[in-house]
Amino acid sequence: MFRRTFWFTAGAAAGVWATQKVNRKIKALSPESLAAQAADKAVEAGHRLKDFALDVRAGMVQREAELGDALGLDAAPEDARELPPQRYAVALDNPRTPYPHGSSHNRNEDH
């Protein structure tokens, strides 16, 4: 009698355990759960990408400082930097150019 009770209890416990495990898998594979998992993974990937970009930016600043020190450049603060003055190209007749301004040679023309 004790053996039957033991095996009945063991079988019932195994059935309950298996049922719970199957129900968890079914809930994990439901469309709502899959959408939530995908959203969590996307947010996590976004955080990783942001951290990577910040690491790259910090590395760039550090390397720029190293190169500035190595080259002896005195970098001004970002807000104090000014653009160099604009240079204007002056068209001069250069005797060494193979195609003077009056010729019809244009590399961008259809041939």
N, C-alpha and C positions, 0 to 999 in steps of 0.2 A: 504494500500500500504506500509506503514511504517513497519507493522508486517511482511509482506512477505520479504522485504529487510533485516530486522533484522535476520529472521530465515535462509534466504539464506546465509547471511554473516557468521552467527554462524556455519552453516553446512559446508561451505567451509573452515572455520578456523579449525574446528574439523577434516575434511578430510586431510588437510595439516599437522596438528599435528600428526594424526595417521600414515600417510604415512612416515613422517620423523622418527617417533618412530620405525616403522617396518623396514625401511632401516637401521637405526642404529643397530638394533638387527641382521639383516642379515649380515652386515659388521662385527659385533662382533663375529659372529659364522663362519666366513669364515676360511678356513684352515690357511691362512697366519696370520690372527689375532690371532687364537688359538695358533699357533706356537710362535708368539711374546709374548703372555701372558704367555705361559709355560716357555719360556726362562727368562722372567722377574721374574717369581716366583722362578725359579731355582737359579738365581743370588741372589735374596733376601734370599733364604734359605741358600745359601753358606755364605753370610755375617753374618747371624744369627749364623751359626755353627762356623764360625771363631771367632765371639765375645764371644760365649760360651766357646770355647777352651781357649781363652785368659783370660777369667774370672776364669776358672778352674786352669790355670797355675798360675795366680796371687794368688789365694787362696792356692794353694799348696806351693808356696814360703813363703807366710805369715805363714801358719801352720808349715812349716819346721822351720822357724825362731822362732816361739813360742815354739816348742818342743825343739829346740836347747837351748833356754834360760832356759826352765824349767829343762832340764837335765844338764845344765852347760857345754855344748859342745862349743868349740871354732871352728867354721867352717872356714876353709881357703877359700879364693876366688876360684871360679871355675877353673881358669887357673893355680892356684898354687897347686891344689890337685894332688897327685900321687897315683898310684895304690899300694896296699900293696904288699910286696914281695910274689912271688909265693911259695906256700908250696908244697913240694913233699911228697907223701904218701910212707911210708916205709913198705914193706910187712914183717911182723914178724910172726913167728909161735906163736900163742897165744894158750896156753893149754886150755883155757876156750871155745874156739870156737868148736861147735859141729861137724863141718865138716872140717877137716884139708885140707890143700892145695892139697893133693894127692887124695882126694876122687872124685868120679864122680858125686857128687850132684851139680846140676845146676838148679836153680829155673826157668830159662828161657827156659829150654828144653821142648820139647813136651813130654807129658806123655802118 
